[in-house]
Amino acid sequence: MYTVAITIQPYINRMMALCGAVTVIAAFTYGFLLLEAVGHTAERSAAEQEIRHLTSELSMLEARYLSQTREVTPELASALGFVKPIETSVVYAEASTLSLNAGQ
């Protein structure tokens, strides 16, 4: 029995140090993840407020656009110099000829 106690004794200090290190690492990890969760919640709240603000601004712009488009009539357009097209034609283009980098 003494032989078992003597061979286990050197490992007890190492096991206690390992348990302490794991506990400290777990506590720091928990704190870090908790702070990250709080930070993400705050960012989500700020993003929701920004979305509400942008939605209301977009609604105002849409209302203004609709009110201005109702003012344009065919008579007003012809008075301003707009004319109806005489002939319309359809233009087809292949996808390989289209480019968004026209200036380069």
N, CA, C and O of each residue as an XYZ file, in Angstrom:
416
protein
N       0.817     -1.178      0.000
C       0.000      0.000      0.000
C       0.869      1.253      0.000
O       0.524      2.239     -0.652
N       1.965      1.232      0.705
C       2.845      2.396      0.717
C       3.455      2.655     -0.657
O       3.729      3.800     -1.017
N       3.659      1.612     -1.398
C       4.246      1.756     -2.723
C       3.320      2.532     -3.644
O       3.780      3.372     -4.418
N       2.035      2.266     -3.573
C       1.061      2.968     -4.404
C       1.001      4.429     -4.008
O       0.966      5.299     -4.878
N       0.990      4.716     -2.724
C       0.927      6.095     -2.254
C       2.173      6.866     -2.651
O       2.089      8.055     -2.957
N       3.303      6.227     -2.651
C       4.549      6.902     -3.008
C       4.576      7.198     -4.501
O       5.072      8.256     -4.889
N       4.073      6.325     -5.348
C       4.100      6.568     -6.789
C       3.038      7.579     -7.210
O       3.227      8.271     -8.210
N       1.944      7.685     -6.492
C       0.895      8.649     -6.839
C       1.257     10.043     -6.341
O       0.860     11.025     -6.967
N       1.970     10.163     -5.279
C       2.285     11.453     -4.658
C       2.884     12.469     -5.633
O       2.426     13.611     -5.611
N       3.849     12.167     -6.471
C       4.392     13.178     -7.379
C       3.371     13.667     -8.410
O       3.483     14.795     -8.892
N       2.409     12.865     -8.748
C       1.424     13.257     -9.755
C       0.301     14.118     -9.194
O      -0.394     14.794     -9.952
N       0.113     14.104     -7.876
C      -0.966     14.900     -7.277
C      -0.712     16.383     -7.498
O      -1.636     17.113     -7.858
N       0.489     16.838     -7.299
C       0.791     18.260     -7.518
C       0.589     18.645     -8.985
O       0.068     19.721     -9.278
N       0.989     17.789     -9.884
C       0.817     18.060    -11.309
C      -0.656     18.079    -11.690
O      -1.093     18.923    -12.472
N      -1.423     17.136    -11.128
C      -2.857     17.098    -11.428
C      -3.565     18.319    -10.865
O      -4.453     18.868    -11.516
N      -3.194     18.752     -9.682
C      -3.804     19.956     -9.107
C      -3.440     21.191     -9.936
O      -4.290     22.051    -10.168
N      -2.183     21.285    -10.384
C      -1.779     22.407    -11.223
C      -2.531     22.386    -12.547
O      -2.952     23.431    -13.043
N      -2.697     21.206    -13.115
C      -3.440     21.071    -14.366
C      -4.905     21.474    -14.180
O      -5.465     22.188    -15.011
N      -5.521     21.016    -13.093
C      -6.916     21.393    -12.811
C      -7.048     22.899    -12.608
O      -8.009     23.509    -13.076
N      -6.099     23.487    -11.922
C      -6.123     24.935    -11.721
C      -5.958     25.683    -13.036
O      -6.644     26.676    -13.279
N      -5.047     25.209    -13.888
C      -4.849     25.855    -15.187
C      -6.092     25.731    -16.058
O      -6.482     26.691    -16.723
N      -6.709     24.570    -16.057
C      -7.933     24.378    -16.839
C      -9.050     25.277    -16.314
O      -9.810     25.844    -17.098
N      -9.151     25.407    -14.999
C     -10.169     26.270    -14.407
C      -9.945     27.729    -14.792
O     -10.894     28.433    -15.137
N      -8.703     28.183    -14.734
C      -8.391     29.576    -15.095
C      -8.669     29.814    -16.571
O      -9.257     30.834    -16.932
N      -8.257     28.891    -17.424
C      -8.513     29.043    -18.863
C     -10.011     29.043    -19.146
O     -10.491     29.829    -19.964
N     -10.751     28.162    -18.471
C     -12.200     28.105    -18.667
C     -12.857     29.397    -18.207
O     -13.790     29.877    -18.851
N     -12.381     29.971    -17.096
C     -12.963     31.221    -16.597
C     -12.687     32.366    -17.566
O     -13.580     33.164    -17.851
N     -11.458     32.453    -18.074
C     -11.144     33.512    -19.045
C     -11.927     33.324    -20.336
O     -12.407     34.296    -20.919
N     -12.057     32.095    -20.778
C     -12.828     31.825    -21.997
C     -14.291     32.186    -21.800
O     -14.909     32.782    -22.682
N     -14.845     31.832    -20.654
C     -16.241     32.183    -20.369
C     -16.428     33.695    -20.346
O     -17.389     34.210    -20.917
N     -15.526     34.401    -19.695
C     -15.615     35.864    -19.657
C     -15.503     36.476    -21.039
O     -16.249     37.396    -21.374
N     -14.577     35.974    -21.847
C     -14.410     36.490    -23.205
C     -15.666     36.264    -24.033
O     -16.148     37.179    -24.701
N     -16.198     35.043    -23.991
C     -17.403     34.745    -24.770
C     -18.612     35.530    -24.277
O     -19.460     35.931    -25.074
N     -18.696     35.749    -22.976
C     -19.798     36.548    -22.431
C     -19.705     37.994    -22.905
O     -20.718     38.587    -23.276
N     -18.502     38.569    -22.898
C     -18.326     39.933    -23.395
C     -18.616     40.022    -24.889
O     -19.191     41.008    -25.349
N     -18.227     39.013    -25.642
C     -18.524     39.000    -27.074
C     -20.036     38.952    -27.302
O     -20.550     39.646    -28.179
N     -20.742     38.150    -26.532
C     -22.199     38.055    -26.684
C     -22.861     39.391    -26.365
O     -23.775     39.815    -27.073
N     -22.411     40.048    -25.314
C     -22.969     41.358    -24.958
C     -22.660     42.375    -26.056
O     -23.510     43.192    -26.410
N     -21.443     42.321    -26.589
C     -21.072     43.236    -27.663
C     -21.914     43.021    -28.912
O     -22.355     43.984    -29.539
N     -22.139     41.765    -29.275
C     -22.961     41.484    -30.446
C     -24.411     41.912    -30.231
O     -25.070     42.375    -31.162
N     -24.897     41.760    -29.023
C     -26.254     42.200    -28.722
C     -26.365     43.716    -28.857
O     -27.354     44.220    -29.391
N     -25.368     44.439    -28.383
C     -25.375     45.891    -28.513
C     -25.282     46.307    -29.981
O     -25.968     47.236    -30.407
N     -24.445     45.628    -30.748
C     -24.336     45.940    -32.172
C     -25.640     45.640    -32.894
O     -26.047     46.398    -33.774
N     -26.302     44.541    -32.534
C     -27.576     44.214    -33.161
C     -28.619     45.276    -32.845
O     -29.413     45.645    -33.710
N     -28.620     45.764    -31.619
C     -29.563     46.814    -31.238
C     -29.298     48.088    -32.040
O     -30.235     48.736    -32.507
N     -28.035     48.442    -32.198
C     -27.693     49.634    -32.979
C     -28.063     49.434    -34.444
O     -28.537     50.365    -35.095
N     -27.852     48.228    -34.968
C     -28.206     47.955    -36.363
C     -29.722     48.028    -36.562
O     -30.186     48.525    -37.588
N     -30.488     47.541    -35.600
C     -31.946     47.624    -35.707
C     -32.410     49.073    -35.724
O     -33.315     49.425    -36.481
N     -31.804     49.911    -34.903
C     -32.166     51.329    -34.905
C     -31.815     51.972    -36.236
O     -32.586     52.776    -36.760
N     -30.661     51.625    -36.786
C     -30.247     52.168    -38.083
C     -31.196     51.705    -39.186
O     -31.526     52.475    -40.089
N     -31.633     50.455    -39.115
C     -32.579     49.932    -40.104
C     -33.898     50.679    -40.010
O     -34.483     51.030    -41.035
N     -34.377     50.927    -38.791
C     -35.623     51.686    -38.636
C     -35.486     53.093    -39.198
O     -36.396     53.598    -39.857
N     -34.347     53.723    -38.936
C     -34.108     55.073    -39.441
C     -34.081     55.073    -40.972
O     -34.710     55.918    -41.608
N     -33.351     54.124    -41.558
C     -33.263     54.060    -43.015
C     -34.604     53.713    -43.648
O     -34.927     54.207    -44.728
N     -35.386     52.866    -42.983
C     -36.703     52.515    -43.504
C     -37.618     53.728    -43.521
O     -38.341     53.946    -44.494
N     -37.594     54.514    -42.459
C     -38.441     55.710    -42.440
C     -37.970     56.729    -43.477
O     -38.789     57.381    -44.124
N     -36.645     56.867    -43.635
C     -36.135     57.783    -44.648
C     -36.512     57.315    -46.053
O     -36.869     58.128    -46.906
N     -36.432     56.011    -46.292
C     -36.817     55.461    -47.583
C     -38.300     55.670    -47.845
O     -38.694     55.978    -48.970
N     -39.118     55.507    -46.827
C     -40.556     55.730    -46.982
C     -40.846     57.171    -47.367
O     -41.699     57.434    -48.214
N     -40.133     58.107    -46.742
C     -40.337     59.522    -47.090
C     -39.917     59.785    -48.534
O     -40.598     60.513    -49.255
N     -38.804     59.198    -48.955
C     -38.348     59.402    -50.327
C     -39.302     58.767    -51.336
O     -39.545     59.334    -52.401
N     -39.841     57.600    -51.009
C     -40.809     56.968    -51.900
C     -42.073     57.808    -52.015
O     -42.625     57.964    -53.104
N     -42.527     58.346    -50.891
C     -43.715     59.197    -50.921
C     -43.468     60.446    -51.765
O     -44.332     60.866    -52.533
N     -42.284     61.032    -51.615
C     -41.949     62.214    -52.420
C     -41.867     61.862    -53.906
O     -42.328     62.624    -54.755
N     -41.285     60.717    -54.213
C     -41.186     60.275    -55.606
C     -42.582     60.073    -56.196
O     -42.865     60.520    -57.307
N     -43.452     59.395    -55.442
C     -44.802     59.149    -55.949
C     -45.574     60.451    -56.144
O     -46.318     60.593    -57.114
N     -45.402     61.394    -55.233
C     -46.112     62.671    -55.395
C     -45.586     63.434    -56.604
O     -46.359     64.108    -57.285
N     -44.294     63.344    -56.884
C     -43.752     64.045    -58.043
C     -44.114     63.348    -59.350
O     -44.290     64.016    -60.368
N     -44.227     62.024    -59.344
C     -44.605     61.334    -60.583
C     -46.077     61.548    -60.905
O     -46.467     61.450    -62.069
N     -46.887     61.833    -59.926
C     -48.298     62.107    -60.198
C     -48.476     63.480    -60.845
O     -49.483     63.734    -61.505
N     -47.509     64.352    -60.656
C     -47.608     65.694    -61.242
C     -47.324     65.681    -62.735
O     -47.796     66.564    -63.453
N     -46.567     64.706    -63.221
C     -46.219     64.649    -64.640
C     -47.378     64.017    -65.408
O     -47.778     62.885    -65.139
N     -47.897     64.762    -66.353
C     -48.971     64.283    -67.218
C     -48.464     64.308    -68.660
O     -47.459     64.958    -68.947
N     -49.136     63.621    -69.554
C     -48.709     63.683    -70.958
C     -48.698     65.116    -71.512
O     -47.851     65.458    -72.337
N     -49.635     65.943    -71.059
C     -49.678     67.332    -71.525
C     -48.462     68.113    -71.024
O     -47.858     68.880    -71.775
N     -48.110     67.916    -69.759
C     -46.947     68.603    -69.197
C     -45.664     68.114    -69.871
O     -44.754     68.900    -70.131
N     -45.600     66.836    -70.145
C     -44.413     66.296    -70.806
C     -44.258     66.867    -72.202
O     -43.149     67.227    -72.597
N     -45.350     66.959    -72.965
C     -45.246     67.537    -74.309
C     -44.923     69.022    -74.246
O     -44.247     69.547    -75.131
N     -45.402     69.707    -73.204
C     -45.077     71.129    -73.050
C     -43.602     71.317    -72.717
O     -43.010     72.337    -73.070
N     -43.016     70.356    -72.052
C     -41.603     70.432    -71.708
C     -40.693     69.965    -72.853
O     -39.470     70.058    -72.749
N     -41.289     69.463    -73.946
C     -40.486     69.074    -75.102
C     -40.321     67.580    -75.280
O     -39.640     67.156    -76.213
N     -40.912     66.770    -74.431
C     -40.827     65.324    -74.606
C     -41.770     64.901    -75.726
O     -42.880     65.421    -75.838
N     -41.335     63.975    -76.537
C     -42.171     63.477    -77.638
C     -42.276     61.971    -77.528
O     -41.421     61.309    -76.940
N     -43.345     61.443    -78.108
C     -43.515     59.991    -78.132
C     -42.588     59.422    -79.193
O     -42.425     60.024    -80.254
N     -41.982     58.282    -78.929
C     -41.121     57.681    -79.953
C     -41.948     57.205    -81.143
O     -43.032     56.646    -80.980
N     -41.423     57.436    -82.332
C     -42.143     57.039    -83.545
C     -42.049     55.532    -83.743
O     -43.041     54.863    -84.033
N     -40.861     55.025    -83.582
C     -40.656     53.605    -83.820
C     -39.786     53.049    -82.696
O     -38.809     53.672    -82.280
N     -40.153     51.890    -82.224
C     -39.348     51.253    -81.184
C     -38.686     50.021    -81.763
O     -39.226     49.383    -82.667
N     -37.546     49.695    -81.255
C     -36.858     48.492    -81.701
C     -36.247     47.807    -80.492
O     -35.958     48.432    -79.472
N     -36.063     46.524    -80.636
C     -35.511     45.731    -79.549
C     -34.048     45.452    -79.872
O     -33.715     45.079    -80.997
N     -33.192     45.631    -78.901
C     -31.770     45.396    -79.070
C     -31.375     44.203    -78.216
O     -31.685     44.149    -77.026
N     -30.698     43.261    -78.823
C     -30.225     42.080    -78.108
C     -28.707     42.147    -77.997
O     -28.031     42.583    -78.929
N     -28.179     41.721    -76.872
C     -26.730     41.688    -76.674
C     -26.370     40.390    -75.991
O     -27.122     39.882    -75.160
N     -25.229     39.862    -76.342
C     -24.760     38.654    -75.697
C     -24.101     39.018    -74.371
O     -23.570     40.117    -74.211
N     -24.142     38.100    -73.439
C     -23.585     38.366    -72.110
C     -22.077     38.589    -72.176
O     -21.530     39.305    -71.338
N     -21.393     37.994    -73.152
C     -19.947     38.147    -73.217
C     -19.542     39.550    -73.680
O     -18.410     39.976    -73.451
N     -20.469     40.271    -74.334
C     -20.122     41.611    -74.802
C     -20.431     42.680    -73.773
O     -19.992     43.820    -73.930
N     -21.166     42.353    -72.733
C     -21.515     43.315    -71.708
C     -20.403     43.403    -70.685
O     -19.812     42.389    -70.314
N     -20.114     44.618    -70.226
C     -19.060     44.787    -69.247
C     -19.412     45.949    -68.350
O     -19.939     46.960    -68.813
N     -19.123     45.813    -67.064
C     -19.336     46.907    -66.137
C     -18.136     47.838    -66.082
O     -18.239     48.941    -65.544
N     -17.011     47.422    -66.622
C     -15.792     48.226    -66.606
C     -15.616     48.916    -67.952
O     -14.608     48.712    -68.628
N     -16.583     49.723    -68.341
C     -16.540     50.362    -69.652
C     -15.425     51.404    -69.739
O     -14.873     51.623    -70.817
N     -15.086     52.050    -68.621
C     -14.085     53.096    -68.642
C     -12.664     52.579    -68.611
O     -11.733     53.363    -68.793
N     -12.460     51.302    -68.389
C     -11.099     50.780    -68.238
C     -10.648     50.036    -69.451
O      -9.525     49.533    -69.484
